[in-house]
Structures are given as C-alpha cells and as structure tokens.
Amino acid sequence: MEPKEIKEYLESNDIGQVKDALYFLFDYKTYDSSIVKLVVDLVTSSNRGVQSLAIDCLKSLPDEFRELASAYLVKLIESDNIEYRNIASDILSKYGDVCYDYLKPYLHHPIADVRQFALDIWGNIASKKDWNIVRNLLNDSNKNVVISAIIALGNIKVNEVVNELISKYMEDDEYKPFVLNSLGKIGGENAREFILDVINNSDELLLQLAAIDSVSYLESSEELFDTLLAKLPNVPKQVQPYFLKAICNICRKTHLSRKLPDEMRQIARDALKENDIEIRKAALLALGDSYDILDVDSLIYELIRFDSENMEMIFSNIIHNSSVDVFSDFIEKLTYQKDNGEIFSALIEFFFREWDVMSEDKKVLLISLILNLSEELPETVLFDFCDWFAYREPVNFKTIAKGIYDSSSYFRKAKIEDIASKYELF
C-alpha cells in the first residue's frame, strides 16, 4: 500500500478501509508526517476498534516519528475527556525524553488539573532532564500538583531533594505518605534515617504502614533486617503483617536465609490469615523450610485458598523438610477438613511427582496413614493412593495393610479387608 492510498483509507468514511490502513501501518510502518497526524486523530475515534488500532500503531511508532506524534498527542492533556487524557499519558510515557519539550509548557498551565496530569506523565517517564522544573512544583498553589511533584521526584530519584521532601512532610499531613514513598525510592542515609525514625516514633497507624512499605525500596542490608526484626514483636498487632513483608523483602534482596525465632512464629501464623497474597508469601518464608506442629493449622488454612505457588511451597516443606510428627499431623488434619478432595488431589499429584526423592520413613508413614484413615477419606482419594502404593510400593503396601488388619477393630478390619481384596494383598 502506497502512502497516498494509506492517507485515503485513513480519511475514509468506510471503517473497514480505515482498519485496513491501520493494520498495514502496524505491520509495515510506512509513515510520513501527514500519516502520523491522521493516526493521532484516530485515537479519539468513536469506533473502539479503530481507536484501539490507532493506539497500537502509535505505541509501536518508529523512533524518528515519535517527536512529531508527541507534538499532537500532548494537546489531549487539556481534553475534558479523561479517557483521551489517559490514552495520551499511556503513549507518551512510552516515548520517554522525546516528548518532554512538548510536555513542558503544560507544567505551567493555568489549570491545576492539566499541570498535575502533565506532571504525572513526566513522573512516569522518570527522566532527570530539567528535573528542577519538577522541584519548583513542590511549591505549587494546588495540593494535588504538589503531591504529583513529590511522587515524580521519587520516580526520578533525585538525591538533592531529600531535605526538601522532608520539609514537605512536616508541612502537611496529606503529603506524608507520598513523601515516605519517594524517600524510599531515592534512598541514601538521610532518607533511611528519616523513614526509620517514623517507624520508631510515629503513633499513626497509616504513617507506620507507609513507612514500612517504603522500606522495600531502600538498599537492604543485614543491619536493616536486624533493626526491623527487633521491632517486630513490639509494633501494633495490625501492623505486624506489613512489617513481616518488609523483613522478608530484605531477605530476598540480600539473599539472606533467615527464619523467625520460635517466640515470633505466631506472628507469621497470624499473617497467613491476611488477604494480601504478598503478606502470606512473606509469612511462609518467615516460617522457614521446616515446620512445627503448631504451624499445621495455619498452613491448612492457607491451602484452602488454593494459591498454586504457596501450595507447592507448603507441600515441599512438609514432605521433604519437616519431621515425621509434623507430616503425620498434617495428613490427619487435612483428612478431617470439610471438602478436602481438591486439596488431596493436588497433594496426590505432588506425591506422585516427588516419590523418588521422598525419604523411606515418609513413604512408609504415608501408606500407614492412608490405610488407618481409609474410613474417613473420600473413595476417589483413597483408591488413587492405593493404586499408587500397589504400583510403586507393593511389598510395603502388603506388609502395612496386614499389620493394620491384624491390630484393627471389627469395623476397621472390614475396610482393610475390602482394600486387601481389591489389590490381592492377602
């Protein structure tokens, strides 16, 4: 398709032709200045298909045309239509520094909403180019613009503004959580000390949470880990899960392998009841690779949520790293859970996959547990296990079944006898 035909199609009243031209442009990038202008115009099309294609074309626009497209797109920042403004923001954020000369005038726009929107875009780009303009907006007359300037400076990571951000923190309560977040992103000794001071001395729950959240951005160290761990038991109970998440983030970033002291494990067990998946992952990490008997109820509570990654971690640690007592307690308690079939199905799959690397004592114990609990297990679960035992552990299966049969009550004998008959055990 030649440029002349592309332009004719883009200006056509036939939606099919407009889409054909946009598809062609997306694939072959056959642009000139007038075609760029026509495509920009189509991001405000009332036809959703045309609008979406135009956006895709502009996101993948060749570098040499991005400055030109920026000149047209920035005009949408003044639009009363928030959707058009968001489209402009999304595309311009991908263009980076290229758009800045066109964006800069809007940082001084008489309408505060426009200033704020332009500032948000520049904050997303996070370039240090002309960052002093953003710094000056810390003194804007509009609070929302000031907040956007605080956020942008955090994204840009300008060390020179740390003291000014701390001043903004002191100036207005609305600024405080945003300042803490930005200080965490900027980092450095002054920022770190200020954030820890808020953690140590603030009585406001929301500020403590904001400070803890900002810790995840700081340069992590064993010293920071030890500082937060020492404070963990003494912070308010509702803050402890967020503290725990921050501590585990430090472990991940510094490759520390630490688990909570025994006297703090209940904090991690309680954190497994939170809705935030990141807190629950942190709680599992804090419990370490080997579980205690007291952990089992909380672990089963987490399994009921069916998060696949957490399930895999729990199964692995129970089966490979925890004691036989914990293993036994886990299987028994899981058996008596209502609607346990789906969890057992996932567990059976894990056993089958890990069988060759399981310890012999755990294999023998599992066969004993399943046979002893045979009256309580769903039939499908029971016979899935028994099929596997008969295939992989025929001698152990037969020996254990005979021992349980000989020592069982009349009612247990009947169930074991049924299993023995099905698998020709004796």
Secondary structure, DSSP 8 states (H G I E B T S, - for coil): --HHHHHHHHT-S-HHHHHHHHHHHHHH----HHHHHHHHHGGG-SSHHHHHHHHHHHHT--GGGHHHHHHHHGGGGG-S-HHHHHHHHHHHHHHGGGGHHHHGGGGG-SSHHHHHHHHHHHHHHT--TTHHHHHHGGG-SSHHHHHHHHHHHHHHT-GGGHHHHHHHHHH-GGGHHHHHHHHHHH-SHHHHHHHHHHHHH---HHHHHHHHHHHTTS---HHHHHHHHHHGGGS-TTTHHHHHHHHHHHHHHHT------GGGHHHHHHHTTSS-HHHHHHHHHHH-SS--GGGHHHHHHHHTT--HHHHHHHHHIIIIIS-HHHHHHHHHHHHTSTT-HHHHHHHHHHHHHHGGGS-HHHHHHHHHHHHHTTTTS-HHHHHHHHHHHHHH-HHHHHHHHHHHHHHS-HHHHHHHHHHHHHHT--
